[in-house]
Amino acid sequence: MKKIQFTLIAVITFLVVSAQQKNNTMIEVGDSEEDIIFKAANIVPSPRQLRWQQLELIAFFHFGINTFKDKEWGTGKEDPTIFNPSSLDARQWVQVVKDASFKQVILTAKHHDGFCLWPTKTTRNSVASSPWKKGKGDVVNEVAEACREYGLGFGIYLSPWDMNTAVYGTEAYNDFFVAQLTELLSDYGRIDEVWFDGANGEGSNGKKQVYDFNRWYKLIRQLQPQQL
């Protein structure tokens, strides 16, 4: 009888603790200090959040058409033909960061200038319009393959702001962005992290964009549920 009671208590305790543990919480306006402490003490990371914390060091590869203009940012008006990294060696990049104890890489697949480092079907403003490898190159693929070879995680940064496309500032841009995100999440194997920021300047038409972040997050969870 005692064994049955002990087992029952253990099960109830496990269920109560499990029910209290969340990977996020909401602090309400009327919460007391004790309420806040209780909520904070019962937050535990999800498996993907725990993996991210354990990475400790993540390298950001910011490389694009602006590299060939010797500027931090492009303008969206660059000619794609200036992009020609004839000596590009993604394996060397990844090996260097691995030797420095980094465990994951995030590549700027597209920055605010709108130039895409993969041969996207959404725009001509990409590597496919450059002389590099006669328009057949794909920086995203080369970095992704190098990360897999060296055992590093691989993520992408896709700029919400796009100074090149004419549809920026309209509802059509969210469809445009989803199409780009779908390509990246579908064609390059496992993506461990998708990195966004809130950059929201004017596009080529002088308009700003209302971003449909919830739609983007839903797509990410659908196509790459393990990523952060």
N, C-alpha and C positions, 0 to 999 in steps of 0.2 A: 504493500500500500504506500509506504514512504517513497519507494522508487517511482511509483506512478505520480505522486504529488510533486516530487522534485522535477520530473520530466515536464509536467504541466506548467510549473512555475517558470522553468527555463524557456519553454516555448513562448509563454505569454511575455516574458521579459524581452525576448528576441524580437517579437512582433512590435512591442511598444517602442523599443529603441529604433528599429528599422523605420517605423512610421514617423519618428521624430527627425530622422536624419534626412537632410535635403542638401542639394548642391547649390541652392540659392535661397534667399529669404527676402522678405519685404519688411523694412523698418517703417512702422506707422508713426504718424505725428504724435499720437498720445502714448507711445510706448515709454515705459519707465526704464531706468537704467538696468534694473533687474531683468525686464523683458528683453532688452537688447542683448544683454550678456547671455541669457538663455538661448536666444535665437542663434547668436554667433557660435555658441559652444556646440550647437547641434548641426552645423553645416559640415558636410564631408564632401570631398571632390568626387565627381563622376570618374569612371575609368579613363576617359579621354582627358579630363582636366588633370588627373593625377599624372598621366604620362607626360603632359606638357610641363608640369612643374618639375618632373624628374629630368627633363632635358637640360635644364639650367642655362645652356648657352645655345642661341640660335643665330646664324649668320644671315644677313640680308644682302642679296646681290642686286644692287641697283645699277643696271646696265641697259642702255637703249640708244635711241638715235641721238639723244642729247650728248652722249659720250663723244660723238663725232663733231659736235659744235662747241665742245669744251665749256658746257654750261650745266648747272645743276638741274634746270628744268628746260624742256623744249617748249615750243609755242603752238604746236599743231600745224605749223605751216612748213615744216621741213620737207625737203624732197627725199623720199625713201631711198633714192639711189646713192645717197651719201653713206648709207649703212653698209659697211663692207669689212667686217672683222676677220680678215684673211687668216690670222693666226690664232683664232679663238680656240681655246683648249679647256672645255668645261671640266674635264677630269683633273686638270691641274688646279683649277679653282677649288674643287671639292676636296682634293687631297690636302691642300693647304689648310682649309678650315678644320678638316678632321684632325690633322696633326696638331692643331691649336686647341683640340678638345671640344670643338663644337659638335653638336649631335643632330642638328637639323639645319636646312637651308630654306630660305624664302626668296624666290626669284620675282623681280618686278616684271611680270609678263606684259603689262601695259602701264605706262605712267600717264600723267595728265596730258601729254602731247598726243595721246591716242595711238602711238605707233606700237604695233603688236609684234612680240618676239616669236610668234608662231604663225604659220600660214593660215590665218583665219579666213572663213568664207564671208565674214560680215563686212569687210572693208578692204580696200586696196592699200591702205596705209599700214603695211606689214612687211615682214621679211620677204614675202613672196614677190614684192615689187622692187627688191634690192638686187644688186649684182652678186651679193654673197652666195656662193654655191649655185650661181645661176638661178636664183630665186627658189631653190629647193631646200634651203637651210631651215632649221627649226631649233632655236636656242632653248625653248622650253623642253623639247625632247632630249636634247643633249645634256642639259643639267639634270633632268629627271633620271636619265640612264646612269649618269655619273654618281648620283646620290644612291641609287640602288646598288651599284657596283661597290661603293665604299661603305655601305651600310648606314647611311644617314637618312633621316626623314626628309621629305620634300614638300614644300608648300609654295603657294603663289600669292602675289599681291596683284590685284586687278583694280586699277584706279577707277573710282566712280566718275570722277571728272574726266571729260574727254573734249579737248579743245579743237579736235579735228572734224568730227562728224557733224553733219548738218542737222541731225535729228536730236542733238543734245538740247535740252530745254523743253522737250515735248514728251508726251506719254509714250511715243514710239521708241524713245531712248531706253526705257526699261525693258522693252522687248529686245532691243539691240544688245543691251548689256547681258540679259539672260541668255541670249544666243552665244555670246562670247564665253560666259561662265560655263555653259553646258559643254562647249567644245573642250575647255580646259579640264573639266571634271570627268569627261567621258573618254578622252583620247590619250591620256598619259598615265594610266595605272593609278595606283594609290596616291591620293593627295592628303597629306597629314594636317595641313593647315591652310585656311583661306584668310587672307589678311586684307581688311578694308580700312579706310579712314573716311573722314567726313568732308574731304576736299570738295568744294562746291563753288567754283568760280563760273564765269560766263563762258559759253561755248562760242563757236564761230558765228552764231546768229545773234549774239549779245544777250542770250537768255540763260537763266539758271534752271537747274533741274530739281524736281521733287523725286527723291529716290524711293523706290519700293523695296526697302530693306527686308521686310517680312517675306516678300516673294523670293528674294535672293536666298535668305536663310532656309526657307522651305526647300528650295531646289538643292542646296548644299546637303541638307539632311537626307534628301531623297537619293542623291547620286553618290555621296561620300559620307555615310552616316557616322563613320569612326573619327572624322576629322574634327578639329577644334576651330 
